[in-house]
Amino acid sequence: MTYAKAYSAAQQYGVIGTESAVEEANPHRLIQMLLEGALVRVASAKEHMQRGNVAHEVARKGECISQAISIIEGLRASLDAEAGGEIAANLEVLYAYVLQRLLEANLKNDTARLDEVTRLLGEVKSAWASIAPSPAR
């Protein structure tokens, strides 16, 4: 088996594992997974940014930031203003701010903005984890 085939098989296995995890997850866990995914994409973007202004690194940085933006937009779209009240409104503002910072980080190659996004999303992730529903008995 060539390296390319092995890599492709490993990627496919990862996709299947992720799909299975999503299918089995409750709504609370899905939000955790999305936040984790956004944080991973931001960290990857930062790594690519730090490697320099080489064409493939710039492209990968842009892809990672674009993926993070898509995830945050999904989180933002899932907010229920009526049921969530003030918390949903605050998250709406926070997600809009995070999206703006991601765009700025991409445009200006600014790792400090990515660090800020990581900190903000990390706080949301921690708060979300603290309200996890207790397992059914």
N, C-alpha and C positions, 0 to 999 in steps of 0.2 A: 504494500500500500504506500502510495506517495505521501509526502508531507501534506500536500494540498488536499488530498482526499481525506486524510486523517483529520486535518483541521476542519474541513467541511463537516465531517461526521460528528466531531466534538461540538461544533456550533449547533448542529441540528439536535443533538442530544440536549444541549442547554436550552434550546427553544422548547423542546417537548417538556423538559423539567419545569420551565417557567409556566408553560400553558397549564400543566397539571396543578401547579401551586395556585394559579389564579382560579382555576375551576373549583378547587377545594376551599378557597379562602372565603371567610365571611366579609361583610362590607368593611368592618373595622380593619381587618388585616389587609384588604385591598388598598386602603388609603396608606397604611404603613408601607406596603410594597411600592406604591407610587412615589412616596417621599424618599424611600431608599434609592429607587431608580434615579430620581432627579439628583440626589446627592452624588451618586456614582458618576453620572454624566458630567456634573460640574467638576468633580475631582479629575476626571479624565481630560476635560477641556483645559484645566489648569496645567496638567502634565504636558499636554501638547503645546500649550502656550509657552511654557518654560523651555521647551526644546528648541525654540527659535522660529525664525520667520522663513522656514523652508516650506515650499509649496504643499507637500503632503501633510506636514504638521498643521499648517494653516487650515487646510481642508478638513482634517480630522477634528481640529478644535471647533470649527464651525458646525460640523455634524453633531458633535457632542452638545454644544450649546443649543442647537436647534432641537435636539431630542429632549433636553431639559426644559426648554420652552414649551414643547408639546405636552410634556407631562404636567407642568404647572398650569397650562391652559386647561387641561382636563380636570385638574383639581379645582380650578376656579369655576369651571362650568358646572361642576357637581355640587357646588354650594347651594343650599336651600335657605334663601333669605327669610322665608316665612317661618320655618321650623327652627332655624339656627339663630334668628334674631341678631343681637349685637355681636355675637361671636362670628357668625357668618359674614356680617358686614365688615368686621375687623380683618378677617381672613381675605376678603375680597380686596381690600386696600393693600394688605401685605402682599398678596400674590401679584397685584398690578405693579407694585414697587419692585418685587423680585424680577418680574419680566423685564422691566425697564433697566434694571441693573445688569441683567444678563446681556441685553442688547448693547449696552454701553461697554461692558467688559469685552465683548466680541469686537466691537468697533475700535476700541482703544488698546486692545491687548493688555487689559488691566487685571492682574491677578488679585489685587486688593478688592476689587468689586466681586470677584468670584469667592473670595474668602468671606465677604460680607453675606453673600447669598447662602453660602454653606452654613454660616452661623445662624442666620434667620431660619432656614429650613430645618436645621438641627434642633432649634428651639421648638418649632412646630412639631417635629417628629417626637421629641421628648414629651411634650405636653400630650400629644395624641396617645403615646404609649402609656402614659399615666392614667388614662381613662379607659383602658382596655376592658372589655366586658369579661366578667368572670366565666370560666368554663362551665358548661352545663353539667349537672351531676346526674 
